[in-house]
Each structure stands twice: as structure tokens, then as C-alpha cells.
């Protein structure tokens, strides 16, 4: 099974994955990246830093190089 590495990137910088995980293929890696990004978004809302705009991505690579990038951004506006 191929090994995929899930590097996390946000406004603070790049956080490389040095261990990786073995998955059956690119579709499983895509799904794992999407779930990881959803977790990052959830955690950013809960972190309490007060930052209103965030940009995040999960950059997936294999032993050859980059294969997938899943990215998102969000903005929080307090209207009251």
C-alpha cells in the first residue's frame, strides 16, 4: 500500500507530516485530507484566538511528490 503524508498549512505556517499513513489509494487519501481539513476548521472556531479570517489547507504528498491539495478559508463577522 502507498504511504501518504498530510502536511497542514494555516496562517501560522506549514506543519509537515513526517510519519504518513498507508492507504489503499488516492481516493482514500483525498477522503482523509477532506476529513483533516474539516477537523482543522472545527478546531479553529473553538480555539478562541479571536482571529476572524483564516486560510487553511491539507497538502498531500507521496514518496514522489505532491498529489492533492484541499484548501478552505473562512471569515467570522460579529454583527452585534
N, C-alpha and C positions, 0 to 999 in steps of 0.2 A: 504494500500500500504506500502511496506517496505521502510525504510529510509536507505540511503546510505551516507557514509562520504567519501570525496575525499581529502585525505592528499597529499600535494605536497612536493616533495623532490628534491633538487638540490645540487650543490656543496656547498652551504651555509648552508644546514641543512634541517630539517623536519619542515613543516608548517602544523600543524593539522587543520582539518576542525571540528569545534565544533558544527556547526549547522546541516549540512547534508541536504539532499533533498529527498523527497519522489518520488520514481519512480516505474513504474509498474513491474519491474523485473530485473534480472541480465543482460539481453541483453541491456536494456536501460541504465543500469549503465556502461556497457562496452563501449557503444557508447559515453556516456557523458565523460568517462575517456579519450578516444581517442581524443575527441574534446578539452578537457582541456590540454592535453599534446601538441597538435598542437599549441594551444594558447601560452603555455609556450615557445615552440621553437621559435615561431614568435617574442615574446617579448624579448627573449634572443639575437636574432640577432639585434634587434633595440635598446638594452639597452646602447650600446656604451661603455661598460666597457673594451673592448679590449681583453677579455679572449677568447682564441682560442679553447679551449676544454671544453665541458660542458656535464654533465650527469644529466638526469632528469627522474623523474617518478611520476606517479599518483598512489597512493596506496588506493584502495577502500576497505572499511570495512562496515559491517552492525552491528547490535547490538550484534551479536555473535562473530565476529572477521573478519580477512582479507578474502576477496573474489576474488579480482582482483588486478594485478599489471600491469600497462602499462608503459614501460620504453623506453628511447631512449638516444642516445648520438650523438654529432656531433663535428666536428673539422673544423675550418676555417684556411686555409693556404693562405697567401697573397704571390703571386709568383712574384710580380714586385716591 
